[in-house]
């Protein structure tokens, strides 16, 4: 565009702070202006914007276009100042492409006929001219961006240019070179050289200044824009085409980045899972192979904002216990619920719902700290457990809540003594009862919890049985015969029984006492027994002893006595012996001789006597 400005097409250079392509109207007008009057001719928009226009232009075409009237109506347009300097100053490199045998650096005219020629009188033939040496060459016009100077006979060499001279700022140089001989007068010729600077990928993309953090609400719409980034590259074409990617910080691929640099969500976000994302976004250019892409990165911080999408969750146990008779205001447990939201959305308050049967509950619950306390009298014997319904609510708008059923077990204490079911007990037992025979089962009940030490009852015989003729089962209360009983020895027992519970500490034992009367029943368990057994009696031969007073028949020989421990009446009879010689009184046990005996015939007689009680128990004596 400097070329156009030098030819009066523009009054001043474009504004360096703004881009011409921001004005859409201006861009449309540029597209309608063609370089040549043909269908295939590139537009002025293509000339400014592209690195290489489709049609290859010669400098002559470019000059002709500059002197045409196609640009005059743009000279005073206000939107012309929006042109980007780096585009407005530089013609397309396509101007210098070889066309129809012309070279990129084209010489215009011949020596002596160029625009800078100096003439000194008539022209002489070359063979008549004196040899004036190789002559001199110099640059008549220089670029503002650097210097070139002659080198050798036919080459131009670029002098060291300032560091800021890069292709992104200067796309071409137009040089007018003069060649002067050493004759007198000196003759010279000029040539215009066009030097295109071919772009290489020597500029990495850079991000424009802007925010590097953003906030987004969790559970938002998928695809919602989060942050717009923009990276620029001073190069052109593929070397300046920027692509974006997320290289780290998004392991779950929750975000994506569009071709225009806009960060967006790819799935719903959950603040409770992740609150902050630190994304590393890379902008890279796209040079053609084998050139290596250049890139730059920037860290983007994304904070996920909370919404009230989580209900409180109970983390405390749903079962607890408290001893009965606990004092009022005693702590039962601390109810705890957690809400994964933050702020008011995560602040939890507690409340105790009324019982299902509307009965009063002997408990209170702190709304802030969740401390469950005793507020009334507890008695396990009246109620062994309570089911409490506890509600946890957050302060979000709208609030969310959850409920938990809490089972409170009332633990037993030893506040009840065992009690015998009957008092006193009485029983009769046969004296001949076998050892181990069951006499009686006693029982006692304890209102404390069954199976616990406080509710377990054990039994014992405290007194009334010094000989320990009876025994009682400690667990069942069954009384059994421990030794052989004898009615004749002891006919009645008065046993004192004890029922006690089983606390861990012996001094906390509670008990009850009762009396058991055992009457023995007499049985005929004793046979009559002769007192002086064996007996020996002597009689004189050949005579009959005199009878006892009152004795009827026969002489008295002896009297036998048998006793019965049961007290039964005893009767006697002669089991073995000669009844013609002897007779036994069944009531008194007296033995009488009926006739005299002869020793020479038989010197000794053996008699077998039997004593029998009323229940046919026998005692034999010979």
Secondary structure, DSSP 4 states (H G I P E B T S, - for coil): -HHHHHTTS-SSPPPTTS-GGG-HHHHHHHHT-BSSSSTTPPBHHHHHH-SS-SS---HHHHHHHHHSTTSGGGTT-GGGGGS-HHHHT---GGGGS-BTTB-SS---S-TTTSTT----SSPPPGGGS----S-EEEEEE--TT--EEEETTTEEEEPPPPTT--TTT--EEEEEEEEE-SSSS--EEEEEEEEE----S----EEPS---EEEEETT--TT-EEEE--EE-SS-GGGG-EEEEEEES-TT--EEE-TTSEEEESS---TTT-SEEEEEEEEEE-PPTTSPP-EEEEEEEEEEEP-S----EE-S-SEEEEETTPPTT-EEEE--EE-SS-GGGG-EEEEEPPPTT----SEEE-TTT-EEEE-S---TTT-SEEEEEEEEEE--SS--EEEEEEEEEEE--S----EESSSSEEEEEETTPPTT-EEEE--EE-SSPTTSTTT--EEEEEES-TT--EEE-TTT-EEEE-S---TTT-SEEEEEEEEE---SSGGG--EEEEEEEEEEEP------EESS-S------TT--PPPPTT--SSEEEEE--EE-TT----EEEEEES-TTTEEE-TTT-EEEE-S---TTT-S----EEEEE-TT--EEEE-
